[in-house]
Amino acid sequence: MSAKRLLIVEDEQPVREMIGFVLSSAGYEIQEATDAREAQSQIAEDLPDLILLDWMLPGVSGIEYARRLKKEELTREIPIIMLTARVEEEDKVLGLESGADDYITKPFSPRELVARIKAVMRRGTPGGDDEMLVANGLKLDIASHRVTAGEVTLEIGPTEYRLLEFFMAHPERVYSRSQLLDRVWGSNVYVEERTVDVHIRRLRKALEPHGCDNLIQTVRGAGYRFSTRT
């Protein structure tokens, strides 16, 4: 699988760059945003595996944004670690009650940050995610978020993974771009329909070396379908 993608939402550039450097050095793929609006745009393009969210953001606060993320079907399962200079117990409780999975007070050491991220990401996936989807040698393990073709593990991004999971769970049905945006990205995420085409191309590129790219079929004038039929 590809490196875990982390989204850093922090308006202070020196802090954001420091965190990005530490986490890139630890092997993570990094996305950055300065506020909730920019973060939402990043999420629409590629779902992160974890969000590092500053409490004090311009406009929408980190607390408010965390609540929004946990209400949306698309983002509710993404772990959130709140970053803040607030050290009072009541602040920590408020942060956790907003939906954050962990809470780190500034200043923090790079080792602590990486350790907290690893701990949050080790926590089990929600119950009911033990299903295996299989088609023509392609296997998608929902519990482990692992996609394999034969004995080879595919490198696939989180948005492509969600697309493939949706397709494999709903084979032989044609979905328009707008339907895929609604079902995979979420009804309250506003992105252009061409975004679907971009991620379809990425998904096909990941499947192509294993001869599985033809499972994602274009239906002219209608959209896309997942099919084992030629």
C-alpha positions as a Markdown table, in Angstrom:
| # | Residue | x | y | z |
|---|---|---|---|---|
| 1 | Met | 0.0 | 0.0 | 0.0 |
| 2 | Ser | 1.1 | 3.6 | -0.5 |
| 3 | Ala | 2.2 | 5.8 | 2.4 |
| 4 | Lys | -0.5 | 7.0 | 4.8 |
| 5 | Arg | -1.7 | 10.5 | 3.8 |
| 6 | Leu | -2.0 | 13.1 | 6.6 |
| 7 | Leu | -3.7 | 16.4 | 6.3 |
| 8 | Ile | -2.2 | 19.2 | 8.4 |
| 9 | Val | -4.7 | 22.0 | 9.1 |
| 10 | Glu | -2.7 | 24.8 | 10.7 |
| 11 | Asp | -2.7 | 28.5 | 9.9 |
| 12 | Glu | 0.8 | 29.3 | 11.3 |
| 13 | Gln | 3.2 | 28.6 | 8.5 |
| 14 | Pro | 6.3 | 27.8 | 10.6 |
| 15 | Val | 4.4 | 25.3 | 12.7 |
| 16 | Arg | 2.8 | 23.8 | 9.6 |
| 17 | Glu | 6.2 | 23.4 | 7.9 |
| 18 | Met | 7.8 | 21.9 | 11.0 |
| 19 | Ile | 5.1 | 19.3 | 11.4 |
| 20 | Gly | 5.2 | 18.6 | 7.6 |
| 21 | Phe | 9.0 | 18.1 | 7.8 |
| 22 | Val | 8.8 | 15.8 | 10.8 |
| 23 | Leu | 6.0 | 13.6 | 9.3 |
| 24 | Ser | 7.5 | 13.5 | 5.8 |
| 25 | Ser | 10.8 | 12.2 | 7.4 |
| 26 | Ala | 8.7 | 9.6 | 9.2 |
| 27 | Gly | 7.4 | 8.3 | 5.9 |
| 28 | Tyr | 4.0 | 9.9 | 5.6 |
| 29 | Glu | 2.5 | 11.7 | 2.6 |
| 30 | Ile | 1.6 | 15.2 | 3.6 |
| 31 | Gln | -1.3 | 17.6 | 2.6 |
| 32 | Glu | -1.5 | 21.1 | 4.0 |
| 33 | Ala | -4.3 | 23.6 | 4.6 |
| 34 | Thr | -4.4 | 26.9 | 6.4 |
| 35 | Asp | -8.1 | 26.9 | 7.3 |
| 36 | Ala | -11.3 | 24.8 | 7.2 |
| 37 | Arg | -12.2 | 25.9 | 3.7 |
| 38 | Glu | -8.9 | 24.9 | 2.2 |
| 39 | Ala | -9.0 | 21.7 | 4.2 |
| 40 | Gln | -12.3 | 20.8 | 2.7 |
| 41 | Ser | -11.0 | 21.4 | -0.8 |
| 42 | Gln | -8.0 | 19.0 | -0.1 |
| 43 | Ile | -10.4 | 16.4 | 1.3 |
| 44 | Ala | -12.6 | 16.6 | -1.9 |
| 45 | Glu | -9.5 | 15.8 | -4.0 |
| 46 | Asp | -8.1 | 13.1 | -1.9 |
| 47 | Leu | -9.3 | 11.7 | 1.4 |
| 48 | Pro | -6.6 | 11.7 | 4.1 |
| 49 | Asp | -6.0 | 8.8 | 6.4 |
| 50 | Leu | -5.7 | 11.2 | 9.4 |
| 51 | Ile | -6.2 | 14.9 | 10.1 |
| 52 | Leu | -4.0 | 17.0 | 12.3 |
| 53 | Leu | -6.3 | 19.9 | 13.2 |
| 54 | Asp | -5.3 | 23.2 | 14.9 |
| 55 | Trp | -7.8 | 24.5 | 17.5 |
| 56 | Met | -7.4 | 28.2 | 16.7 |
| 57 | Leu | -8.1 | 28.6 | 13.0 |
| 58 | Pro | -9.3 | 31.7 | 11.2 |
| 59 | Gly | -13.0 | 31.7 | 10.3 |
| 60 | Val | -14.2 | 28.3 | 11.3 |
| 61 | Ser | -12.5 | 27.0 | 14.5 |
| 62 | Gly | -10.9 | 23.6 | 14.7 |
| 63 | Ile | -13.5 | 22.5 | 17.2 |
| 64 | Glu | -16.4 | 23.5 | 14.9 |
| 65 | Tyr | -14.7 | 22.0 | 11.9 |
| 66 | Ala | -14.1 | 18.7 | 13.8 |
| 67 | Arg | -17.8 | 18.5 | 14.6 |
| 68 | Arg | -18.7 | 19.0 | 10.9 |
| 69 | Leu | -16.3 | 16.3 | 9.8 |
| 70 | Lys | -17.7 | 13.8 | 12.2 |
| 71 | Lys | -21.3 | 14.5 | 11.0 |
| 72 | Glu | -20.5 | 13.8 | 7.4 |
| 73 | Glu | -20.7 | 10.2 | 6.1 |
| 74 | Leu | -17.6 | 10.8 | 3.9 |
| 75 | Thr | -15.3 | 12.0 | 6.7 |
| 76 | Arg | -16.8 | 10.6 | 10.0 |
| 77 | Glu | -14.3 | 7.7 | 10.1 |
| 78 | Ile | -11.2 | 9.8 | 9.5 |
| 79 | Pro | -9.2 | 10.0 | 12.8 |
| 80 | Ile | -8.6 | 13.6 | 14.0 |
| 81 | Ile | -5.8 | 14.7 | 16.3 |
| 82 | Met | -6.4 | 18.2 | 17.8 |
| 83 | Leu | -3.4 | 20.5 | 18.1 |
| 84 | Thr | -3.6 | 23.3 | 20.6 |
| 85 | Ala | -1.8 | 25.5 | 23.1 |
| 86 | Arg | -4.7 | 25.1 | 25.5 |
| 87 | Val | -3.7 | 23.0 | 28.5 |
| 88 | Glu | -6.8 | 23.1 | 30.8 |
| 89 | Glu | -8.6 | 19.8 | 31.4 |
| 90 | Glu | -11.9 | 21.4 | 30.3 |
| 91 | Asp | -10.4 | 22.3 | 27.0 |
| 92 | Lys | -9.1 | 18.8 | 26.4 |
| 93 | Val | -12.6 | 17.4 | 27.2 |
| 94 | Leu | -14.2 | 19.9 | 24.8 |
| 95 | Gly | -11.8 | 18.9 | 22.1 |
| 96 | Leu | -12.5 | 15.2 | 22.6 |
| 97 | Glu | -16.2 | 15.7 | 22.8 |
| 98 | Ser | -16.1 | 17.6 | 19.4 |
| 99 | Gly | -15.0 | 14.3 | 17.8 |
| 100 | Ala | -11.2 | 14.4 | 18.1 |
| 101 | Asp | -9.6 | 11.0 | 18.6 |
| 102 | Asp | -6.6 | 12.6 | 20.5 |
| 103 | Tyr | -5.4 | 15.9 | 21.7 |
| 104 | Ile | -1.8 | 17.2 | 21.7 |
| 105 | Thr | -0.8 | 20.4 | 23.5 |
| 106 | Lys | 1.8 | 22.7 | 22.0 |
| 107 | Pro | 4.8 | 22.6 | 22.2 |
| 108 | Phe | 5.2 | 18.9 | 21.5 |
| 109 | Ser | 8.2 | 16.8 | 20.5 |
| 110 | Pro | 8.5 | 15.2 | 17.1 |
| 111 | Arg | 8.7 | 11.8 | 18.7 |
| 112 | Glu | 5.5 | 12.4 | 20.7 |
| 113 | Leu | 3.7 | 13.5 | 17.6 |
| 114 | Val | 4.7 | 10.5 | 15.5 |
| 115 | Ala | 3.9 | 8.2 | 18.5 |
| 116 | Arg | 0.4 | 9.7 | 18.9 |
| 117 | Ile | -0.3 | 9.4 | 15.2 |
| 118 | Lys | 0.8 | 5.7 | 15.2 |
| 119 | Ala | -1.4 | 5.0 | 18.3 |
| 120 | Val | -4.5 | 6.6 | 16.8 |
| 121 | Met | -4.0 | 4.8 | 13.5 |
| 122 | Arg | -3.6 | 1.4 | 15.2 |
| 123 | Arg | -7.0 | 1.6 | 16.7 |
| 124 | Gly | -9.4 | -0.9 | 15.2 |
| 125 | Thr | -11.7 | -0.1 | 12.3 |
| 126 | Pro | -15.5 | -0.1 | 13.2 |
| 127 | Gly | -17.3 | -3.3 | 13.5 |
| 128 | Gly | -18.8 | -4.9 | 10.4 |
| 129 | Asp | -15.8 | -4.1 | 8.2 |
| 130 | Asp | -14.5 | -7.7 | 7.9 |
| 131 | Glu | -15.9 | -8.3 | 4.5 |
| 132 | Met | -13.8 | -9.3 | 1.5 |
| 133 | Leu | -14.8 | -8.2 | -2.0 |
| 134 | Val | -13.5 | -10.4 | -4.8 |
| 135 | Ala | -13.7 | -10.1 | -8.6 |
| 136 | Asn | -11.4 | -11.8 | -11.3 |
| 137 | Gly | -8.5 | -12.2 | -8.9 |
| 138 | Leu | -8.8 | -8.7 | -7.5 |
| 139 | Lys | -9.4 | -8.7 | -3.7 |
| 140 | Leu | -10.4 | -5.8 | -1.5 |
| 141 | Asp | -10.2 | -6.5 | 2.2 |
| 142 | Ile | -12.4 | -3.9 | 4.0 |
| 143 | Ala | -11.0 | -4.6 | 7.4 |
| 144 | Ser | -7.3 | -4.0 | 6.5 |
| 145 | His | -8.0 | -1.5 | 3.6 |
| 146 | Arg | -5.7 | -3.7 | 1.5 |
| 147 | Val | -6.2 | -4.4 | -2.2 |
| 148 | Thr | -4.4 | -7.3 | -3.8 |
| 149 | Ala | -4.2 | -8.8 | -7.3 |
| 150 | Gly | -3.0 | -12.4 | -6.9 |
| 151 | Glu | -0.2 | -12.2 | -4.3 |
| 152 | Val | 0.7 | -8.5 | -5.1 |
| 153 | Thr | -0.5 | -5.7 | -2.9 |
| 154 | Leu | -1.6 | -2.7 | -4.9 |
| 155 | Glu | -0.5 | 0.9 | -4.2 |
| 156 | Ile | -3.7 | 2.8 | -4.2 |
| 157 | Gly | -4.8 | 6.2 | -2.8 |
| 158 | Pro | -7.6 | 6.6 | -0.3 |
| 159 | Thr | -10.1 | 8.2 | -2.8 |
| 160 | Glu | -9.3 | 5.5 | -5.4 |
| 161 | Tyr | -9.8 | 2.9 | -2.7 |
| 162 | Arg | -13.2 | 4.3 | -1.8 |
| 163 | Leu | -14.1 | 4.3 | -5.5 |
| 164 | Leu | -13.0 | 0.7 | -6.0 |
| 165 | Glu | -14.8 | -0.4 | -2.8 |
| 166 | Phe | -18.0 | 1.2 | -4.0 |
| 167 | Phe | -17.7 | -0.3 | -7.5 |
| 168 | Met | -16.9 | -3.8 | -6.2 |
| 169 | Ala | -19.9 | -3.6 | -3.8 |
| 170 | His | -22.2 | -2.6 | -6.7 |
| 171 | Pro | -21.1 | -4.5 | -9.8 |
| 172 | Glu | -22.7 | -4.4 | -13.2 |
| 173 | Arg | -24.6 | -1.1 | -12.4 |
| 174 | Val | -23.9 | 2.1 | -14.3 |
| 175 | Tyr | -23.3 | 5.2 | -12.2 |
| 176 | Ser | -23.1 | 8.7 | -13.5 |
| 177 | Arg | -20.4 | 11.1 | -12.4 |
| 178 | Ser | -22.9 | 13.0 | -10.2 |
| 179 | Gln | -24.0 | 9.8 | -8.6 |
| 180 | Leu | -20.4 | 8.7 | -7.9 |
| 181 | Leu | -19.7 | 12.2 | -6.4 |
| 182 | Asp | -22.7 | 11.8 | -4.2 |
| 183 | Arg | -22.0 | 8.2 | -3.1 |
| 184 | Val | -18.2 | 8.3 | -2.8 |
| 185 | Trp | -17.4 | 11.9 | -2.0 |
| 186 | Gly | -20.6 | 12.8 | -0.2 |
| 187 | Ser | -23.6 | 14.9 | -0.9 |
| 188 | Asn | -22.2 | 18.0 | 0.9 |
| 189 | Val | -18.8 | 18.1 | -0.8 |
| 190 | Tyr | -18.9 | 20.3 | -3.8 |
| 191 | Val | -16.3 | 19.4 | -6.5 |
| 192 | Glu | -16.5 | 19.4 | -10.3 |
| 193 | Glu | -17.6 | 16.2 | -12.1 |
| 194 | Arg | -14.3 | 16.0 | -13.9 |
| 195 | Thr | -12.8 | 15.1 | -10.5 |
| 196 | Val | -14.3 | 11.7 | -11.0 |
| 197 | Asp | -12.5 | 11.2 | -14.3 |
| 198 | Val | -9.2 | 12.1 | -12.7 |
| 199 | His | -9.6 | 9.5 | -10.0 |
| 200 | Ile | -10.9 | 6.9 | -12.4 |
| 201 | Arg | -7.7 | 7.3 | -14.4 |
| 202 | Arg | -5.6 | 6.9 | -11.3 |
| 203 | Leu | -7.5 | 3.8 | -10.3 |
| 204 | Arg | -7.1 | 2.3 | -13.7 |
| 205 | Lys | -3.4 | 3.1 | -13.7 |
| 206 | Ala | -3.0 | 1.2 | -10.4 |
| 207 | Leu | -5.0 | -1.8 | -11.7 |
| 208 | Glu | -3.4 | -1.9 | -15.2 |
| 209 | Pro | -0.1 | -3.7 | -14.3 |
| 210 | His | -2.2 | -6.6 | -13.0 |
| 211 | Gly | -4.6 | -6.7 | -15.9 |
| 212 | Cys | -7.6 | -5.5 | -13.9 |
| 213 | Asp | -8.0 | -2.0 | -15.4 |
| 214 | Asn | -10.7 | -3.3 | -17.8 |
| 215 | Leu | -13.0 | -4.0 | -14.8 |
| 216 | Ile | -13.7 | -0.2 | -14.7 |
| 217 | Gln | -15.7 | 0.3 | -17.8 |
| 218 | Thr | -16.8 | 3.6 | -19.4 |
| 219 | Val | -20.4 | 3.7 | -20.6 |
| 220 | Arg | -20.5 | 6.4 | -23.2 |
| 221 | Gly | -23.1 | 9.1 | -22.3 |
| 222 | Ala | -23.9 | 7.5 | -19.0 |
| 223 | Gly | -20.9 | 7.1 | -16.7 |
| 224 | Tyr | -19.0 | 4.2 | -15.3 |
| 225 | Arg | -19.6 | 0.6 | -14.1 |
| 226 | Phe | -17.6 | -2.2 | -12.6 |
| 227 | Ser | -18.0 | -5.4 | -14.6 |
| 228 | Thr | -16.2 | -8.7 | -15.1 |
| 229 | Arg | -18.0 | -9.0 | -18.5 |
| 230 | Thr | -16.2 | -7.8 | -21.6 |
